[in-house]
Amino acid sequence: MREFTVIKRDAFSRSVFSYTGVLVERTQGFVCIDAVFELEDRDLGYVRLRRGDRFREWFYVEQWFNIFRVQDAESLALKGWYCNITRPPVIAEASVTADDLGLDVFVFPAGETLLLDEEEFAQLKLSPREKEKAWQAVRVIENWASRRLPPFDEIRS
């Protein structure tokens, strides 16, 4: 098992935080890592994240998003998928860096989607091209979820 570092940056490419996971799979199109949620418990209103929850995270070379599959630490139940709208990541030998654009999508285990943080996204000074790419990313995530494409192939309805 190989350590892999995730570096989250804001829309202005300033480092926000980083953490380490384990590389699960690497292809020409993406990297996938396993990580453990190490922050304090957070109730987001639509999902509760708890210290110890397991995350499987996909970072796609040509996509403007990443996807985190969230699994309960104790019961191992699927909580859903947290999708961050980002610029395409920079993937290095042992790390991935992604610029978060503020907009997020949560996909529930039954397949419903919830668009998050539109106000934060609207306040960012992004180029028209970046704004359009971000909205395209939202549509791609919704499409993948509705068609049950990986990693949303676990959706149960």
C-alpha positions as CSV (number, residue, x, y, z in Angstrom):
1,M,0.0,0.0,0.0
2,R,1.4,3.3,-1.1
3,E,0.8,6.6,0.7
4,F,-0.7,9.4,-1.4
5,T,-1.1,13.0,-0.4
6,V,-4.2,15.1,-1.3
7,I,-3.6,18.9,-1.4
8,K,-6.8,21.0,-1.4
9,R,-6.4,24.6,-2.6
10,D,-8.9,27.3,-3.0
11,A,-10.0,28.9,-6.3
12,F,-6.9,31.2,-6.2
13,S,-4.6,28.2,-5.9
14,R,-3.8,28.9,-2.2
15,S,-3.2,25.8,-0.1
16,V,-6.1,25.2,2.3
17,F,-5.1,21.8,3.8
18,S,-3.7,18.5,3.0
19,Y,-4.0,14.9,4.2
20,T,-2.7,11.5,3.4
21,G,-4.5,8.4,2.1
22,V,-3.5,5.2,0.4
23,L,-3.4,4.8,-3.4
24,V,-6.0,2.2,-4.6
25,E,-5.8,2.6,-8.3
26,R,-4.0,4.7,-10.9
27,T,-4.9,4.8,-14.6
28,Q,-4.2,7.4,-17.3
29,G,-7.6,8.9,-16.6
30,F,-7.7,9.0,-12.8
31,V,-6.3,8.2,-9.4
32,C,-8.3,6.6,-6.6
33,I,-7.3,6.8,-3.0
34,D,-8.7,5.6,0.4
35,A,-8.6,8.1,3.2
36,V,-10.1,8.4,6.7
37,F,-12.0,11.5,7.8
38,E,-9.8,12.9,10.6
39,L,-11.6,16.2,11.3
40,E,-14.1,16.8,14.1
41,D,-17.6,15.5,13.5
42,R,-19.7,17.7,11.2
43,D,-23.4,17.8,10.7
44,L,-23.9,19.3,7.3
45,G,-27.7,19.1,7.4
46,Y,-28.0,16.5,4.7
47,V,-25.3,14.2,6.0
48,R,-23.3,13.8,9.2
49,L,-19.5,13.3,8.8
50,R,-17.8,11.6,11.7
51,R,-14.2,11.2,12.6
52,G,-13.2,7.8,11.2
53,D,-15.6,7.7,8.3
54,R,-14.0,6.1,5.3
55,F,-13.6,8.0,2.0
56,R,-12.8,6.5,-1.3
57,E,-11.8,9.4,-3.5
58,W,-11.5,9.7,-7.3
59,F,-9.6,12.5,-9.0
60,Y,-10.1,12.6,-12.8
61,V,-7.4,14.0,-15.1
62,E,-9.8,15.6,-17.5
63,Q,-12.8,16.4,-15.3
64,W,-13.6,19.5,-13.4
65,F,-14.6,17.6,-10.3
66,N,-13.6,14.9,-7.8
67,I,-15.9,12.4,-6.1
68,F,-15.6,11.1,-2.5
69,R,-17.6,8.0,-1.6
70,V,-18.5,8.4,2.1
71,Q,-18.9,5.3,4.3
72,D,-19.8,5.2,7.9
73,A,-16.9,4.4,10.2
74,E,-18.8,1.9,12.4
75,S,-21.7,0.4,10.4
76,L,-19.9,0.7,7.0
77,A,-23.2,1.9,5.5
78,L,-22.9,4.1,2.4
79,K,-23.7,7.7,3.3
80,G,-23.4,9.0,-0.2
81,W,-21.0,10.7,-2.5
82,Y,-19.6,14.2,-2.0
83,C,-18.5,15.8,-5.2
84,N,-16.3,18.9,-5.3
85,I,-16.3,21.1,-8.4
86,T,-12.6,21.8,-9.1
87,R,-10.2,22.6,-11.8
88,P,-8.7,19.5,-13.3
89,P,-6.2,18.2,-10.8
90,V,-2.5,18.1,-10.9
91,I,-1.5,14.5,-10.4
92,A,2.1,13.8,-9.4
93,E,3.9,10.6,-8.4
94,A,2.6,10.5,-4.8
95,S,0.2,13.4,-4.6
96,V,-2.8,15.1,-6.2
97,T,-3.6,18.8,-6.0
98,A,-7.0,20.3,-6.7
99,D,-8.3,23.8,-6.8
100,D,-11.8,23.9,-5.2
101,L,-14.3,26.2,-7.0
102,G,-16.8,26.3,-4.2
103,L,-19.6,24.5,-5.9
104,D,-20.5,21.0,-4.7
105,V,-22.9,18.2,-5.4
106,F,-24.0,15.6,-2.9
107,V,-25.4,12.3,-4.3
108,F,-27.5,10.3,-1.8
109,P,-27.4,6.5,-1.8
110,A,-30.8,6.4,-3.5
111,G,-29.5,8.6,-6.3
112,E,-31.0,12.0,-5.5
113,T,-28.6,14.9,-6.0
114,L,-28.3,18.1,-4.0
115,L,-26.5,21.2,-5.4
116,L,-24.5,23.0,-2.7
117,D,-22.8,26.3,-2.1
118,E,-24.1,28.2,-5.1
119,E,-23.7,31.5,-3.2
120,E,-20.0,30.8,-2.5
121,F,-19.5,29.9,-6.2
122,A,-21.3,33.1,-7.4
123,Q,-19.0,35.3,-5.4
124,L,-15.8,33.9,-6.9
125,K,-14.1,36.0,-9.6
126,L,-13.8,33.2,-12.2
127,S,-13.5,33.6,-15.9
128,P,-16.7,32.9,-18.0
129,R,-14.9,29.8,-19.3
130,E,-14.3,28.5,-15.8
131,K,-17.9,29.2,-14.7
132,E,-19.2,27.3,-17.7
133,K,-16.8,24.3,-17.1
134,A,-18.0,24.2,-13.4
135,W,-21.7,24.1,-14.5
136,Q,-20.8,21.4,-17.1
137,A,-19.2,19.4,-14.3
138,V,-22.4,19.6,-12.3
139,R,-24.3,18.2,-15.3
140,V,-21.8,15.4,-15.8
141,I,-22.1,14.3,-12.1
142,E,-25.9,14.4,-12.4
143,N,-25.7,12.4,-15.6
144,W,-23.3,9.8,-14.2
145,A,-25.5,9.4,-11.1
146,S,-28.8,9.1,-13.1
147,R,-27.2,6.4,-15.3
148,R,-25.5,4.6,-12.3
149,L,-22.1,5.0,-13.9
150,P,-19.1,4.2,-11.6
151,P,-18.6,5.2,-8.9
152,F,-22.4,5.7,-8.7
153,D,-23.1,2.1,-9.6
154,E,-24.0,1.4,-6.0
155,I,-27.0,3.6,-6.1
156,R,-30.1,1.8,-4.9
157,S,-33.6,2.9,-5.6
